């Protein structure tokens, strides 16, 4: 029935996912490995868009379980988008009322403009541009609305968080249309236009610099999801030649001309992939095992307009502007980078495998279950996107803090936080105070925070705000099998003996 499945690999899955997202599936796509296709679409944040444009094809050809899960992911993205719309409406109205010139970037307006539906794009956060001189006023206003600053500081990129309807939402404030390490460039302030999005009028980014802004955003992220390439390809294809010329001129004036040319080239590649061009897959870094890319800093070096710009962006990468003049902050930042990111300078990769619980298709063979490799920030961002859309993914447990429940190096399935919220006994993926993602068991849940402890630890971690919980761990994969995580720690004589030794050592230290 499905002889072609023997040859179906990550390249096929990604090509089918792109055709579904563009709304042009082929009859032969119906014979593919739908577990692999859904996993690729989810990891590349294409699942809601693919359902919107090709849902009938998916229902007709995919297995019933995959089709049902796909539909749920699309519905979850729509519901989350509706909540985001309410939050961004309240935020922009409050900010504008106190004289803050807030402009909504990307997100809901982009989905509305490109696809006629603001809720078909996976969106982990709300992006607002606020002039640097107005950031203090903006911060006070957001606090009054219940938002909390959780990372960064003015005038640089700053992340805010709030809880609405039992889920956490994030809002990012920017005072440049480029990343912080490109702040030396001459990027203009965004032009704002009032636009109605699903019945709500918002101040949205408009004008000739929208395409250059999206190109820089695309280049700044390591291994950006293919949704963003589809976004740029869709935007660029819809623009007239005159509009493209104005966008190129605006980018050139800001020292970003090469970024637009690069993004247009990459956008053309995904369109070629969707039309069946296998050579384009190779140029995108896709092979039979997944997708790979170099570190984004090398991309910036290649796209910089001059040698001087290259030197300045490398200097900003090594010594970020936000820590300059503060020796202690610089030392902390440097040590953290060495600990977390040095290995990611080589590049990043993403593999595609059948989702947890899916049955392998006949003749398909065992999928390649290697997890994708990303730096910390990209892992957190993409995990939020996937889990926020109602889907799940696996992350690797690097340490032994959850022994014996979760062995070192095991793959752990992370799903959305239940509508009932986190409960004591849940194993959660959360961010610590310094932004480090950790797997821990919740031992107590308070109004606005949780207390966590590793199953192999005797110490309770510092309280973590609920908005820093990314998702709940439901299964651990060992020896090729998924095992459900219980609400009680697994028992082990080795770990128990280790805990006893640690307690005795602590008693001795206190007695001195």
C-alpha positions as CSV (number, residue, x, y, z in Angstrom):
1,X,0.0,0.0,0.0
2,X,2.8,2.5,0.9
3,X,5.8,1.1,-0.8
4,X,7.3,4.7,-1.0
5,X,7.6,4.8,2.7
6,X,10.9,2.8,2.6
7,X,12.5,5.9,1.0
8,X,10.6,8.5,3.0
9,X,13.0,10.5,5.2
10,X,13.4,14.0,6.7
11,X,13.8,15.6,3.2
12,X,10.5,14.2,2.0
13,X,8.8,15.1,5.3
14,X,10.0,18.7,5.2
15,X,9.1,19.1,1.5
16,X,5.6,17.8,2.2
17,X,5.2,20.1,5.2
18,X,6.2,23.1,3.1
19,X,3.8,22.2,0.3
20,X,1.0,21.9,2.9
21,X,2.0,25.3,4.3
22,X,1.9,26.9,0.8
23,X,-1.4,25.2,0.2
24,X,-0.2,23.1,-2.8
25,X,0.0,19.5,-1.7
26,X,0.5,16.8,-4.4
27,X,-1.5,13.6,-4.7
28,X,1.6,11.5,-4.0
29,X,2.1,13.4,-0.7
30,X,-0.9,11.5,0.7
31,X,1.3,8.3,0.7
32,X,4.0,9.8,2.9
33,X,4.8,9.0,6.5
34,X,2.4,11.4,8.3
35,X,4.0,11.0,11.7
36,X,7.3,12.3,10.2
37,X,5.5,15.1,8.3
38,X,3.6,16.2,11.3
39,X,6.8,16.2,13.4
40,X,8.6,18.3,10.8
41,X,5.7,20.7,10.5
42,X,5.5,21.1,14.3
43,X,9.2,21.7,14.8
44,X,9.3,24.2,11.9
45,X,6.2,26.0,13.4
46,X,4.3,25.3,10.2
47,X,1.5,23.1,11.6
48,X,-1.3,25.7,12.1
49,X,-0.6,27.3,8.7
50,X,-0.5,23.9,7.0
51,X,-3.8,23.0,8.6
52,X,-5.4,26.3,7.6
53,X,-4.3,25.9,3.9
54,X,-4.4,22.1,3.5
55,X,-6.6,20.8,6.3
56,X,-8.9,18.9,3.9
57,X,-5.9,17.1,2.4
58,X,-4.6,16.2,5.8
59,X,-7.9,14.8,7.0
60,X,-8.3,12.8,3.8
61,X,-4.8,11.2,3.8
62,X,-3.3,11.3,7.3
63,X,-4.0,8.6,9.9
64,X,-6.9,9.5,12.1
65,X,-4.8,10.1,15.2
66,X,-2.4,12.4,13.4
67,X,-5.2,14.4,11.8
68,X,-6.9,14.8,15.1
69,X,-3.7,16.0,16.8
70,X,-3.0,18.3,13.9
71,X,-6.4,19.9,14.2
72,X,-6.0,20.3,18.0
73,X,-2.7,22.1,17.5
74,X,-4.3,24.5,15.0
75,X,-7.2,25.2,17.4
76,X,-4.8,25.7,20.3
77,X,-2.8,28.2,18.2
78,X,-6.1,30.1,17.3
79,X,-7.1,30.2,21.0
80,X,-3.7,31.4,22.1
81,X,-3.7,34.0,19.4
82,X,-7.1,35.3,20.6
83,X,-5.7,35.7,24.1
84,X,-2.6,37.5,22.7
85,X,-4.8,39.9,20.8
86,X,-6.6,40.9,24.0
87,X,-3.3,41.4,25.8
88,X,-1.7,43.4,23.0
89,X,-4.9,45.5,22.7
90,X,-4.9,46.4,26.4
91,X,-1.1,47.0,26.4
92,X,-1.1,49.3,23.4
93,X,-4.2,51.2,24.5
94,X,-2.6,51.8,27.9
95,X,0.8,52.8,26.5
96,X,-0.7,55.1,23.9
97,X,-2.8,56.7,26.6
98,X,0.3,57.8,28.6
99,X,2.1,59.1,25.5
100,X,4.2,56.0,24.7
101,X,4.5,55.4,20.9
102,X,4.2,51.6,20.9
103,X,4.2,49.8,17.6
104,X,3.3,46.1,17.2
105,X,5.9,44.1,15.3
106,X,5.4,40.8,13.5
107,X,3.0,38.5,15.3
108,X,-0.7,38.9,14.7
109,X,-0.5,41.8,12.2
110,X,1.9,39.8,10.1
111,X,-0.4,36.7,10.0
112,X,-3.3,39.0,9.1
113,X,-1.3,40.7,6.3
114,X,0.2,37.6,4.8
115,X,-2.4,34.9,5.2
116,X,-5.7,36.8,5.9
117,X,-5.8,35.2,9.4
118,X,-3.9,36.5,12.4
119,X,-4.1,33.2,14.2
120,X,-2.4,30.8,11.8
121,X,1.2,31.6,12.9
122,X,2.8,30.0,16.0
123,X,3.7,33.0,18.2
124,X,5.5,32.6,21.5
125,X,5.5,36.3,22.4
126,X,4.3,39.8,21.6
127,X,6.8,42.2,20.1
128,X,6.5,45.9,20.7
129,X,8.8,48.7,19.6
130,X,9.0,51.6,22.1
131,X,11.4,54.5,21.8
132,X,14.3,54.3,24.2
133,X,13.4,57.7,25.8
134,X,9.9,56.3,26.7
135,X,10.9,52.9,28.1
136,X,10.7,54.0,31.8
137,X,7.1,55.2,31.2
138,X,6.3,52.0,29.3
139,X,7.7,49.8,32.1
140,X,5.5,51.6,34.7
141,X,2.4,51.2,32.5
142,X,3.1,47.5,31.9
143,X,3.5,46.8,35.7
144,X,0.2,48.5,36.2
145,X,-1.4,46.0,33.8
146,X,0.1,43.0,35.7
147,X,3.2,42.4,33.6
148,X,6.5,41.5,35.2
149,X,10.0,42.1,33.8
150,X,11.8,38.7,33.7
151,X,14.8,39.3,31.5
152,X,16.8,42.2,30.0
153,X,16.7,45.9,30.8
154,X,16.1,49.2,29.0
155,X,17.1,50.5,26.6
156,X,18.0,47.0,25.3
157,X,15.8,44.0,24.6
158,X,13.6,43.3,27.6
159,X,11.1,40.4,28.2
160,X,8.0,40.8,30.3
161,X,5.6,38.0,31.4
162,X,2.0,37.7,32.6
163,X,-0.5,35.0,33.2
164,X,-3.9,35.1,31.5
165,X,-6.5,32.3,31.5
166,X,-4.1,29.9,33.2
167,X,-1.3,30.3,30.6
168,X,1.8,32.4,30.6
169,X,2.4,35.0,27.9
170,X,5.5,37.0,27.0
171,X,5.9,40.5,25.7
172,X,9.2,41.8,24.4
173,X,10.1,45.5,24.3
174,X,12.6,46.7,21.7
175,X,14.0,50.2,21.0
176,X,15.7,49.2,17.7
177,X,14.4,47.3,14.7
178,X,17.6,45.3,14.8
179,X,19.2,43.1,17.4
180,X,21.3,44.7,20.2
181,X,24.6,43.7,18.6
182,X,23.6,45.6,15.4
183,X,22.5,48.7,17.3
184,X,25.4,50.6,15.6
185,X,23.6,50.5,12.3
186,X,21.3,53.3,11.0
187,X,18.0,51.4,11.3
188,X,15.1,53.9,11.3
189,X,12.3,54.0,13.8
190,X,9.3,52.0,12.6
191,X,6.5,53.7,10.8
192,X,3.1,53.1,12.4
193,X,-0.3,52.5,10.8
194,X,-3.6,51.8,12.5
195,X,-4.9,48.5,11.2
196,X,-7.9,46.4,12.3
197,X,-6.9,42.9,13.3
198,X,-9.9,40.6,14.0
199,X,-12.0,43.5,15.0
200,X,-9.3,45.2,17.1
201,X,-7.5,48.3,15.9
202,X,-3.7,48.2,16.6
203,X,-0.7,50.4,15.8
204,X,1.2,48.1,13.5
205,X,4.6,48.3,11.7
206,X,4.2,49.6,8.1
207,X,6.3,51.1,5.3
208,X,9.4,50.3,3.3
209,X,11.4,48.9,6.2
210,X,9.1,46.0,7.1
211,X,10.9,43.6,4.7
212,X,14.4,44.6,5.9
213,X,13.3,44.3,9.5
214,X,12.0,40.7,8.9
215,X,15.2,39.9,7.0
216,X,17.4,41.0,10.0
217,X,15.1,39.1,12.4
218,X,15.4,36.0,10.3
219,X,19.2,36.2,10.1
220,X,19.7,36.9,13.9
221,X,18.2,33.6,15.1
222,X,20.2,30.5,14.9
223,X,18.4,27.9,12.8
224,X,15.2,30.0,12.4
225,X,12.0,27.9,11.9
226,X,11.0,27.6,8.3
227,X,7.7,29.4,9.1
228,X,9.8,32.6,9.1
229,X,11.2,31.8,5.7
230,X,7.7,31.1,4.4
231,X,6.6,34.5,5.9
232,X,9.4,36.3,4.0
233,X,8.8,34.5,0.8
234,X,5.1,35.2,0.9
235,X,5.7,38.9,1.7
236,X,8.4,39.3,-1.0
237,X,6.3,37.6,-3.7
238,X,3.3,39.8,-2.9
239,X,5.3,43.1,-3.3
240,X,5.5,44.9,-6.6
241,X,8.9,45.5,-8.1
242,X,8.7,49.1,-7.2
243,X,8.0,48.2,-3.5
244,X,10.9,45.8,-3.6
245,X,13.1,48.5,-4.9
246,X,12.1,50.9,-2.1
247,X,12.7,48.1,0.5
248,X,16.2,47.5,-1.0
249,X,17.0,51.2,-0.8
250,X,15.8,51.4,2.8
251,X,17.9,48.4,3.7
252,X,20.9,49.8,1.9
253,X,20.6,53.2,3.8
254,X,20.6,51.3,7.1
255,X,23.6,49.1,6.1
256,X,21.4,46.0,5.7
257,X,21.3,45.6,1.9
258,X,22.9,42.1,2.0
259,X,20.4,40.9,4.6
260,X,17.4,41.6,2.3
261,X,19.2,39.9,-0.6
262,X,20.0,36.9,1.6
263,X,16.4,36.6,2.9
264,X,14.9,36.9,-0.6
265,X,17.3,34.1,-1.8
266,X,16.3,31.9,1.2
267,X,12.6,32.6,0.6
268,X,13.0,31.5,-3.0
269,X,14.6,28.3,-1.8
270,X,11.6,27.3,0.3
271,X,9.3,28.0,-2.7
272,X,11.6,25.8,-4.9
273,X,11.5,23.0,-2.2
274,X,7.7,23.2,-2.2
275,X,7.7,22.8,-6.0
276,X,9.9,19.7,-5.8
277,X,13.4,21.0,-6.2
278,X,15.7,18.7,-4.3
279,X,18.8,20.8,-4.9
280,X,17.2,23.6,-3.0
281,X,16.8,21.2,0.0
282,X,20.5,20.7,0.1
283,X,21.2,24.5,-0.1
284,X,18.9,24.9,2.9
285,X,21.0,22.4,4.8
286,X,18.5,19.6,4.7
287,X,19.6,16.0,4.3
288,X,18.1,12.6,5.1
289,X,18.6,13.1,8.9
290,X,17.3,16.6,9.3
291,X,18.3,20.3,8.9
292,X,21.6,22.0,9.8
293,X,22.9,25.5,9.8
294,X,25.9,27.5,11.0
295,X,25.9,29.8,14.0
296,X,24.1,33.1,13.4
297,X,27.2,35.1,14.2
298,X,29.0,33.8,11.1
299,X,25.9,34.8,9.1
300,X,26.1,38.3,10.4
301,X,29.8,38.5,9.5
302,X,29.1,37.4,6.0
303,X,26.2,39.8,5.6
304,X,27.8,42.9,7.1
305,X,28.2,45.8,4.7
306,X,31.8,46.6,5.6
307,X,34.9,45.5,7.5
308,X,34.2,48.2,10.1
309,X,30.6,46.8,10.6
310,X,32.0,43.3,11.0
311,X,34.4,44.5,13.7
312,X,31.7,46.4,15.6
313,X,29.2,43.5,15.5
314,X,31.9,41.0,16.7
315,X,32.8,43.4,19.5
316,X,29.1,43.6,20.5
317,X,28.9,39.8,20.4
318,X,31.9,39.3,22.6
319,X,31.2,42.2,24.9
320,X,27.5,43.1,24.7
321,X,26.6,46.8,25.1
322,X,24.4,46.0,28.1
323,X,27.4,44.9,30.2
324,X,30.0,47.4,29.1
325,X,31.3,49.5,32.0
326,X,30.3,46.9,34.5
327,X,33.2,44.5,35.2
328,X,31.2,42.2,37.4
329,X,28.3,41.9,34.9
330,X,30.8,41.3,32.1
331,X,32.5,38.4,34.1
332,X,29.2,36.8,34.8
333,X,28.1,37.1,31.2
334,X,31.4,35.7,29.9
335,X,31.3,32.7,32.2
336,X,27.7,32.0,31.4
337,X,28.5,32.1,27.6
338,X,31.4,29.8,28.0
339,X,29.3,27.4,30.0
340,X,26.2,27.4,27.7
341,X,27.1,28.6,24.3
342,X,30.6,27.8,23.3
343,X,29.7,24.5,21.6
344,X,26.9,26.2,19.6
345,X,29.4,28.4,17.7
346,X,29.9,25.4,15.4
347,X,26.2,25.5,14.3
348,X,22.8,24.0,15.0
349,X,20.8,21.0,13.7
350,X,17.3,19.7,13.9
351,X,16.2,16.2,13.3
352,X,12.7,15.0,12.6
353,X,11.2,11.9,14.1
354,X,7.8,10.4,14.7
355,X,6.0,12.1,17.6
356,X,5.6,10.4,20.9
357,X,2.8,7.8,21.0
358,X,2.6,7.6,17.2
359,X,2.8,4.1,15.7
360,X,5.4,3.6,13.0
361,X,4.0,3.2,9.5
362,X,4.5,-0.1,7.8
363,X,7.7,-0.2,5.8
364,X,8.9,3.1,7.2
365,X,11.7,1.6,9.3
366,X,12.7,3.1,12.6
367,X,12.8,6.9,12.5
368,X,15.9,8.8,13.4
369,X,15.2,9.8,17.0
370,X,18.1,12.2,17.5
371,X,17.0,15.5,19.1
372,X,17.7,18.8,17.4
373,X,20.7,20.7,18.7
374,X,20.2,24.4,19.5
375,X,21.7,26.9,21.9
376,X,19.9,27.6,25.1
377,X,18.0,30.7,24.0
378,X,16.8,29.1,20.7
379,X,15.8,25.9,22.5
380,X,13.7,27.9,25.0
381,X,12.1,30.0,22.3
382,X,11.2,27.2,20.1
383,X,10.0,25.0,22.9
384,X,7.7,27.8,24.0
385,X,6.4,28.1,20.4
386,X,5.7,24.4,20.1
387,X,4.2,23.8,23.5
388,X,2.3,27.1,23.4
389,X,0.6,25.9,20.2
390,X,-0.6,22.8,22.1
391,X,1.9,20.3,20.7
392,X,4.7,18.5,22.5
393,X,8.4,17.7,21.8
394,X,11.3,15.9,23.4
395,X,14.3,17.5,25.1
396,X,17.4,15.8,26.4
397,X,18.1,15.7,30.2
398,X,21.7,16.7,30.4
399,X,22.4,16.1,34.1
400,X,21.5,13.7,36.9
401,X,19.4,15.9,39.2
402,X,16.3,13.9,38.4
403,X,17.9,10.4,38.9
404,X,16.6,7.7,39.0
405,X,13.3,9.0,37.6
406,X,15.1,10.5,34.5
407,X,18.4,9.0,33.6
408,X,21.2,11.2,32.3
409,X,20.8,11.9,28.6
410,X,17.3,10.5,28.4
411,X,14.7,12.2,26.1
412,X,11.9,13.8,28.0
413,X,8.6,14.6,26.4
414,X,7.4,18.2,27.3
415,X,3.8,19.1,26.8
416,X,1.6,22.1,27.6
417,X,0.8,23.0,31.1
418,X,-2.7,21.6,31.8
419,X,-5.6,24.0,32.0
420,X,-5.8,23.1,35.8
421,X,-2.2,24.4,36.2
422,X,0.9,22.9,37.7
423,X,0.3,20.6,40.7
424,X,2.7,19.3,43.3
425,X,4.3,16.2,42.0
426,X,4.5,17.4,38.3
427,X,7.9,17.3,36.6
428,X,8.3,20.6,34.9
429,X,10.6,22.3,32.5
430,X,11.2,25.8,33.9
431,X,13.7,28.7,33.8
432,X,15.8,29.5,36.8
433,X,16.5,33.0,37.9
434,X,19.5,33.3,35.6
435,X,17.5,31.9,32.6
436,X,18.8,28.4,32.7
437,X,16.2,25.7,31.6
438,X,16.0,22.9,34.2
439,X,13.9,19.8,34.8
440,X,12.6,19.6,38.3
441,X,9.7,18.2,40.3
442,X,7.3,20.7,41.8
443,X,7.0,20.1,45.5
444,X,4.7,23.0,46.3
445,X,2.6,25.4,44.3
446,X,1.8,28.9,45.6
447,X,-0.2,31.7,44.2
448,X,2.5,33.1,42.0
449,X,5.4,30.7,42.2
450,X,6.4,27.1,42.6
451,X,9.0,25.3,44.8
452,X,11.1,22.7,42.9
453,X,13.6,20.0,43.8
454,X,15.4,17.4,41.8
455,X,14.6,13.8,42.8
456,X,18.3,13.3,43.4
457,X,18.8,16.5,45.4
458,X,18.3,17.2,49.1
459,X,18.0,21.0,48.6
460,X,15.0,22.9,47.4
461,X,15.6,25.3,44.6
462,X,14.8,29.0,45.0
463,X,11.1,29.8,44.3
464,X,10.4,30.2,40.5
465,X,7.5,32.4,39.2
466,X,4.8,30.4,37.5
467,X,5.3,32.3,34.3
468,X,8.8,30.7,34.0
469,X,7.3,27.2,33.7
470,X,7.6,26.3,30.0
471,X,5.8,23.0,30.1
472,X,5.1,19.7,32.0
473,X,7.2,16.6,31.4
474,X,4.9,13.6,30.8
475,X,7.1,10.8,29.6
476,X,10.8,9.7,29.6
477,X,12.2,7.7,26.7
478,X,14.8,5.0,27.7
479,X,15.9,2.0,25.6
480,X,13.6,3.1,22.8
481,X,10.4,3.0,25.0
482,X,8.4,5.8,26.5
483,X,7.5,5.5,30.2
484,X,4.9,7.8,31.8
485,X,6.3,10.0,34.6
486,X,4.6,9.4,37.9
487,X,3.8,12.0,40.6
488,X,6.3,10.4,43.0
489,X,10.1,10.1,42.6
490,X,11.3,6.6,41.6
491,X,13.3,4.8,44.2
492,X,16.9,3.7,44.0
493,X,19.3,2.5,46.7
494,X,22.2,4.3,45.0
495,X,20.4,7.6,45.0
496,X,19.2,7.1,48.5
497,X,22.7,6.4,49.7
498,X,23.9,9.5,47.8
499,X,21.3,11.6,49.6
500,X,22.4,10.2,53.0
501,X,26.0,11.1,52.3
502,X,25.0,14.6,51.2
503,X,23.0,15.1,54.4
504,X,25.8,13.9,56.6
505,X,28.3,16.2,54.8
506,X,26.0,19.1,55.3
507,X,25.6,18.3,59.1
508,X,29.4,18.1,59.4
509,X,29.8,21.5,57.7
510,X,27.2,23.1,60.0
511,X,28.9,21.6,63.0
512,X,32.2,23.3,62.3
